[in-house]
C-alpha cells in the first residue's frame, strides 16, 4: 500500500537515498531540508521540497500541514562530532529541539510511525568488539548525547501518542552524494582532495577503528523500517536497531583503500594516475579510538543485512565523485 512519507534532511546524503528507495517502492515523498549540506539536485524535480530549518517550529508545522504525511523519516541533523564539541548549543538546538518540532508536527498530522536516524557510531562509546543494542549508552561528545536524548524523546512520544517508533543506530555511513565540505564523511573528504590534486590529511595517528556501512544499504534499512508490519514496529514503544557491518577498519587502512579504489576507477576510464601518501595532522577532540556495532538484530526484525562490501562501496563512491567532477 502506498504511503505519504515526509523525509527530513531528504536533500542530503542519506536522506536523498532514502527518498529514492521510497519512490522506487511506489510511495509518495515530501522533503524538508534547509539545504545547508543537502542539494535540490539530489532529488527528482517531482518531489516537493520545503526549504525549512527544523529549528523553525512554525515552518515545520506548515510543511507537514501542506504535505500531510502518513509516516516520517527523520534524517535531518547536526552530524559533526567536532562541531558539537565546539558548539554544544547549536548541536542541541538542531538535534534535540529540532526533533521535538518534527515529533509535534507528526502528532498534529496523526502520523502513524516515525523512523529516526540515531548513531551507533557514537552512542556506545569505546567498543573494540561489535556492540549489541543492549550495550549501555556511553556517549562522550555532545553529538552522541543529543542522539541518545533523541531516542529518549522518541520513546516518550511513542508511549504518549501511540506512535510506532524505530531508531536506526547507524555506524559510519559513506557513499555517493556524501558532502565532503563539512567535518563528517572521511571517504568523501579524501576523494574530494585527491581529485582536486591535494594531499589528504589523517587526524592523529589514524588508528581510529570504525564500522563503515554503505549509504544504499542504510537507505534500504530505512525503507524496511518505514514499511514493516506493526508487529515489527509496535505502536506505543520504541524499537532501536544497529545498522552496520560489524567489521572494523582504521583510517590508515581506509585511506589506502580509497587511493587504490580511485586509481582503479581512473584506470577503467583510460587514465593512469597516482596520488601522494597522506600527511598526519593533530587528533580531533571527541573522536573515539574504536567503535563497532552488531547489526544482527536488524536481520531478525527487518530482514536487513549489509549487501555492499567496503571495497565495492569505495569503488562506487569514487566513480560517483569522478563523474561529478567531470560534469562540473
N, C-alpha and C positions, 0 to 999 in steps of 0.2 A: 504494500500500500504506500502510495506516495505521501511524503510529509513535507511541510514547510520548515526549513531549518535555518535559524539565524546563526551565522558563524562570526563571532567577534574576532578581530585580528585576521579576517579572512582574505585580506590582500597581501598578507605576509607570507613568509616561507612555508611554515607548516599549514597555516590556515587555508592558503590557496590550494594546496594539495588535497586537503580535506574537502574543500568546495568541489574540486574536480571529481573526487571519488563519489561524492553525493550526487552530482549531476549525472555521472555515468550510470549510477544506480536508479536514475529516474526521479530524483527528489528535486523540489524547488529550493533554491538557496538565496538568502539575503545576507549581506555582509555589512558589518560595522568595522571601520578601520580609520585611524587618524592619519594614515599614510606617513607616519614618522619613520618607519622602516619598511613598510609594505609599498606596493605599487599597483596602480589600476591595471597595468599591463599584465599582471599575474592572473587576471580574471577575464572570463568571456564578457563581451560587451552586453550580453543579455542579463547578466547578474546585477541586481540593484545594489549599488554601493552607497552607504550612508557614511559620509566623512565626518566621523564623530570621535571625540576623545571620551573614553569611558568614565573619566572623572566628571564629565558634564552630565549630571543626572537628568536634567530636563531633555537634553538632546538624545540620551539613551532611550528614555521613555517614548519620545516622539518617533524614533526609528523603529522600536518594537511595535508601536501602535500602527505605523504605516505598513509594516510587513506582516504582522500577525502570525508569528511563528508557532508551530506546534511543539518544537523542541529547540534547545540551544546548545551550541558547541562553543565553549568559551576558551579561545586561544589567545586573546589579547593580553599582553603582559609587559612589564618591565623585566627583561630577561638577562640582564648583565649582572653577574655576581660582583664584579669590581665596582660597577656604578652603584650598586646597592650599598657597598661598604662606604663609598664616598658620600652618598646622598640617601640615607635610610628613609628620610621623609618622602622623597619622590617615589621610592620603591613602594612604600606603604600606601601612598595615595593611589597609585595605579593598581597594585596587586591586591590590596585589601578594600579600599573604598570603591575602586572601580568595579571589583567583583560584586560588592553589595548592591551597587547601582544596577548591574546586569541581573542579579538574582531578583531584586524587587520588580524590575521590568518584566522578567519572566513570569513571576507570580501574578502580576497585574494582567498579563495576557493569557493566563491559565495554561501555561506550557506544562507538558507532562513530564519532561525529562531534561536534565542539564548534564552535559559531559564537560569536565573541567580538565584543562591541561595543568597537571601538577608536575613535580620533578623528583623522581627517584635519584637523580644525579646530585642533589644537594640535601635531600630530606634525611637520609640515614647517616650523614657524617662519614667519617673514615671507615671504609669497608674493603678489606683485602680479598674477600670471597663474596660471591653474589648474595645480596641481601634480599630476603623474602619480605612480603608486606607486613608481617607481624614484628619485624625488627623495630625496636623503639626509635621514634624520630629523634634526631640529634642534629638539627641544622646549626651551622656555625656562622652563616652570613645572613644579613637582613633579607636577601632574596629567598634563602631557604626558609627563614622564619615566616615570611609572608605566604609562601606556598603552603606551609603547614597550617597557618591561620586560615588560609583559604579553604582548606579541606574541612576545618572545624566549622566554619561558616556554612559550607555546603551541607554538612551533616545536620546542622541546626535547621536550615531551610527545608531540607528533605523531611525531617520529622515534623516541623511546624506546619508545612503546607502540602504534604503528601506527594512531593516530587520524587521521581526516580532520579537518582544521582550517582554518577560514576566519576571518580578521579583517576586519570591515567598518569601514572608517575613515570615520566619519560627518563630514559638515560640520555646520553649526549646525542642529539639529533643532527644529522648532516644531510646534504643532498642538493640537487638543483634548486635554484631560486633563493638559496640562503644568502642573506645580506652580509657582505664582507666589510661593511663600513663601521660597524659597531665594535663591541668587545667580545661578543659571543660568536661562536662558529669558527673554530680554528681551521677546519678544512677549507672553508670559503676564503678566509683571510690569507692562507698560504697560497692558494690557487691564484687569487687576485694579484698578489705581489709578484709571483713568478711570471704571470702573463704581462705584467707591467715592466718586466725587466729588472725587478728589485730583488734584494735578498730577504729571505724570511728571517724572523727573529723568534726564537723559542724562549719562553719565560722560564727563568731559573735554570735548573739542570735538565729540565724536560722529562724527568722521570715521574710524571703525573699520570697515573693509570686511570683510563676511562673506558666506559662501555659505549661504543659508537653504534647507533641504530639509524637505518636509512629512512629518509623522510617519507618515501612512498609506503613503507611498512607502517610507519606511525599514522599516516592518513587512513590506511586500511583498518587499524585498530580503532580509530575514531568512528569510522563508518559502522563497524561491528557494534561498538558501544551504543551508538545512536539508534540502531535498528534491532538490537537484541530484544528478546522477549522480556516481559515484566518479571518472569521467573529468574532471568539472569540479572536484571537490574530492578530489584523490587522497589515499589513506591514506599516512601517514608523512611528510607535508610540510605546510607552512603556505602558504595562499594568502591574500594581502591585497588587498582591493579598496576603492577610494574609493566613497563613496555621497554624492553631492551633485549640484548643478546646473551648476557652473562659472560661475554668474552672481553678481557681487558687488553688494552693497547696503550702504551705510553706515548707521549708526544714525540719523542725522538724517533720511535719506530713508525708512528703515523706520518711524520714529515717525510721519511724515506719512501713510504708507500705512495704519498701524494706526488712526489717528484717522479717516481717510477711510472705512476699512472698517467701523469701528464706527458711524459716522454712517449709513452705508448700511444696516446691519443694523437699526438703530433706526428708520429711515425705513420699511423694509419692515414693521416691527411697528406702524406708525402713530404713532411717537413722534419728534417733532422735537427735536433736542438738539445741543449743540456742546460741545467740550472745549477747555480752555485750552492754549496753547502750552507746551511743556516748559521746565523750568529746566535749567541745566547745573551739575553738581557736579564734584568732583575726579575725576581719572582713577583707574582701578583698577590696582593693581600686577599685573604679569604679563600684561596684555592686549596682544595683537598688534595692529599697525596694519592689517594686511591679510592675509587668508588665504582661498584658493580652492582647490578640488580639481577634478581632471579625472576624471570617472567613466566615461569611455568604455570602459575595460576591463571594468567590470561589465556593460555591454551585450554584450560579446563572450562573457564567461564564463557569465553567468547569464541573459542576455536582459533585464536590468533597465535601465530608463531612468526618470527622474522624469516623472510624469504631471500633477502638480498645481502650477501656477504660483503665484508669490508672492501675486498679488492674490486669486486664488481661495482659496488656502490661508489667508490672513489673514481673509477673509470667513467661511470655515467655522469658523475658530478663534474669531473674535469672536462668531459665532452661538452656539457652544457655551458660551462664558463668560456670555453674556446668559441663556441657558436655565438655566444653573447658578445664576445669581443669582436668577432668578425662582422657582426651586424651593427655595431656601434660606430 
